[in-house]
């Protein structure tokens, strides 16, 4: 009986250790993903602003860019 109680305690401690490692790595992965997502959003905003300026000052160039990347409609 003492052996059974000891094994349950050992498995509980091992489980807590594994959970700490898994969620620690999960937090790092989420942090990296969040950083990359923030960078992608900033790049998309800058690209959209550049495209808007080109579209205002040179509509023909904007049309050629749109045809080049998205195809003709």
Residue pairs with C-beta under 8 A, 6 or more apart in sequence:
51 62
51 65
54 61
54 62
54 65
55 62
